[in-house]
Amino acid sequence: MPGPVVVVGSFNVDHVWRVESLPRAGETLQGCYTSGPGGKGFNQAVAAARSGAPTHFVCALGDDLGGQLARMLARDEGIHLHAQPSDAPTGTAGIQVDREGRNHIVIGPGANDALDAGFVQGRAELLADAAVVLAQCEVPCAAVLSAFERARAQGGLTVLNPAPANVDIPQELWAATSIATPNETELAAHLARRHGIDVEADALSTLDDDALHAVARRFLPRGDVVVTLGAAGVFFSPVDGSPLRVSAPRVHTVDTTGAGDAFNGALAAALAVQRAVDRGMLLQAVRYASLATETPGAALAMPLAIDVAGRFGACAG
């Protein structure tokens, strides 16, 4: 039985336009509109819960229809919700998705910016009991740091998805991170911001294992790094030991929104059972994320563990 996964992060109401091609500056396009739940935190919480882990979600919500939606969906998904009330509106996101599944996203943080360290500290018992605490940077870093420090003090694993790429993450939060899970853009952006190291994000997946391992070691010298490489799969750079690379399966991608969140939630659920990353765990998380891209949307596109097993079979360790 997996231990609890606690996700600290954002909830957004996603407003999605599907278009033939992503618009250029000044261009107006006609598209098909839908709306649904999202936010990196909630996406990851749904992925962890649907992957079989007992899941708690710590967030901030407005007193509005978006907040009501979050509470209803958390209940339906079996997610234990710990929501700080806010006078700000519940977070929103504007998303454009082209025919190849690529996207542009603009976030309106709203209540997500109100999540504070004091509210998180009030969940001390929950964090102390967590097997894994997973967070991103769509909520204030001070709140995430509070959660990570409490979890680390009790021996829990902390997993930081350093997204969005433009967030200036304090050194204290990096130091409290057991495992970082950047994508190529995030890895390049944080290397440039923190270390003045310029690397081309698009070129990272083409580096050989030794070269990418060296880059990852500069990124988080005292923690493990899992770099998601989109359709190229995932690269694991352990703080001790040899790196490894896992390819993604071929799927019929219709929407990549939330694919990284799917990976992170599935990885956290696996880490709640087995605390050390291995090839089988990475393969399972890559398969989970790949299958999520076959369904439009974000949180509600997350597959069930039984769907992944039925499509790809079981993973060996």
N, C-alpha and C positions, 0 to 999 in steps of 0.2 A: 504494500500500500504506500503510495507516495506521500511525503510530508506536504504541508501546506505551501502553496506559492502565493506570495503577496505581491501584487502589481501596484506600484505607485505611479499614477500618471493621469493622462487627459481623457476626457470624453468630449467628443464633438458631434454635432449634427452635420453630416456631410451633404452638400448640395453638388450634384454631379451632372456634368454635361458631356455627352458622348458625341464626338465630332469625327469627321473623316481624317483631318489632320490638325495638329495643335496650332492655334492662331499665332501669327507673327505680330509684332508691335503695330498697333493701329488698325489691325484687321478685325472685322466683324464676321462671325460665322454662325450658321444655323446648326443647332444640335438637338439632341434628345435629352430631356431633363428627368432626373430621378433624385430622391432624397432618402437617406437612411443613416443609421448609427455608425460612428467611427471614432477617431481619436486614437493615437498610437497606444495609449494606455488601455483603453477599452478593447481595442482589437487584440492586444496581447493577452488580456485577461480571458477573452472568449476563446482564443486559441489554446491557452493553458487548460481551461475548463473542459473544452471539447477533446483535448488530448488525454483527459482522465485525471488531472490533478485537482485536489481540493483548492479552490481559488478564492482569494480575497482581493478586492479592488478598492484602493484608497484614492479619493479624488475630491474635487470641488464642483458643485453643481448650482446653477441658478434656480430660482423659484419660478419656473416657466415650463413650457411644454417640452423643451429639450431635457430638462431635469426629470420630468415625469417619465419620458421615454427611457432614460437611463435606468431609473429605478425599476420600471416594468421589465426591461430586457435583462437586467441583472437577475431578477427573480426568476425569469423564465430559463435562464442559462444555469441556474444553480450557483451563481457567483455571490459571495457575501460582500455586500456593499457597505463601505465606510465613507460617507460623503460629507464634506464640510459645506455648510450652506453659504451662499454668496449672494450679495445684492446685484452682482454683475450677471449678464445673461450667460446661459450655458454656451460653451465653446462651439464654434462653427468652422467649417472648412469648405472652400470652393475648389472643386476638382474638375479638370478637363481631361478626358481620356480619348486617345485617337484609335483608329481602326486596328493598330498593332498592339494595343494595350498599354502604350506609354502614356505618362500623365504629367500634368502641371498641377501644383497644389498651393493654395493660399490659405493660411490659417487665421481665424479671428479668435484669439485665446479666451476672451471673456472670463468666465469663472475659473478657468484653469490657472490663471495667474494669481488667484486668491489662495491657493493651497499653501498653507504656511507650516513652518517647522513645529510650532506649538501643537497644531492639530495632529500632526504625524506623531509627535512625542506622546500624545495621549493614547496612541495605539501601541504602547510599549510592550504589553504582554503578547499581542498578536505578532509583532515583529520578532520578539525573542523566541517564539515558537516556530517561526517560519523556516522551512528548509531552504527556500530560495526567495530573495527579494529582487524583483525585476523592475527597472525604471527606465525612463527616457527623459528628454529635456523639454517637453511641452508643458511642464509645470516648473515652478521655481527650483533652482538647484539646491537651495537651502533646505527645502522639504525633502528632496531626495537624499541629501547628505545625512539628515537626521535619521531617516529610515535605514540607510546603509550602516551608519555607525552603531545603531542599536542591534541590527542583525549580526554584524561582524563580531560584536562583543559577546554574542551567545553562540558563535561558531557557524552562523548561517552563511550561505553563499550569496554574493551580491553581483547582479548582472546589469551592466549599464549599456543600453543602446544609445549611443551618443548622437541623437537626432532631435531636432534638425541640425544640419551641419553648421549653421551660422551661430550657434549658441556658444558663448564663452564659458566653458566649464572650469570651475576653480580647481586648483591643484588638490585641495583637500578631498574633493569628490573622486578624482582619479585615484588617489591613494586608498580610498575606501572601497574600490572596485575589485572584485575577484576576477571577473571576466568581462571584457568589453566586446561588443558586437557591432562594429561599424560596417557600413557598406563602403564601396569604393569612394564615393563622393565624400562621405564623412571622414574616412581615413585620411584622404588627401587634405581636406580642409583643416582638420585638427592638427595634422603634422605641420602645415604651413603656419597656422596661428600660434602654436605652442613652441615649435622648435625652429621655425624658419626654413623648413625643408620643403622644397617644391617637387611634387611628383604629379604626373598626369593620371587623374582618376581612371580614364579610359584604358590606360596601359597597365594597370595593376594586375588584371587577370592574365596578362600575357607574360608576366615575370615568372622565372623559374622559382622552384620552392625555396631555394637558399636566399635568393634576392628578396622575395616577398616576406620570408621569415625575418630577415634583417630589418626590413621596413616596419614590420609589426612590433619587433622588439624595441625600436625607437618610440613607437606609438604608446606602448604601455609596458615599460621595462619590468615592472614587478607583478604583472598579472597576465593571465591568458588572454589571447586575442582570437576572436572568430570573425573573419572577414567574409561577408556575404558578397558574392560576385554575380548576382543576377542569374541569367541563364547558364553561366559558366560554373555555377555551383558555390562551393564554400571552401575557405582555407582556414586551417586551425594552426595557430602558432602558440604552443605552450611555453610557459615561463621556464619549465624544465622538460627536456625531451625533444624529440624530433617532430617537425611539422608534418602535416598531412593535408591532402586535398581530396575533396569529394565532389564528383560531378552531379549535376542536376539531371533528372530524367526529362525526356522530351514530352511536352504536354501541348495542348491546344490553348495557348494563352489568349484571353480576351480582355483581361484587366489586371495590371500589376499592382494596383492600389492595395496596400496592406500586406503585400507578400513578405516584406521584411518583418512585419509584426507577426505574421503567421509563423515564420521561422523562430523568432524569439520566444513566443509563447510555447511552441512545441519543445524547444530546447529547454526552457525553464521546467516544463512538466517532466521531461526526462531527467534533468538534474535533480529533481526532487526525489527521484527513486535511486539514482546512481550519481554520486557527487562528482565523479571524474568524467571529463569529456572523452569519448572514444569514437571510432569510425562509425559504428552502428548508430550511435546517438545522432551524429551529424547527418548521416544518410536519412534517418527517420525524419529529422527536422526539415531537410531539404525537400524530401518527398512531400511532406505536409505543406510546405510553402508553395511548391510547384502546383499541387492540386488546387490550392486556393486561387491561383490565377485563372483557372478555368471558369470561375463564377464571377459575374460582375458584383462590384460593391466591396465593402471593407469588412466590418465586424461579422456581418451575416454571411460572408463568403467563406468563413473559416470551416474547413471540413471536420467531420468526426473522425476519431482515431480508427473506427471500424471501416470507414470509407477509404482511408489511406491503406490499411492492411488489405482490403479487398482489391484495391487497384494494383498495389505494388508487392504485396506479400510482407512477411515478417523480416526484420533486420537482424542480422547477426552482430554480435559485439565486436 
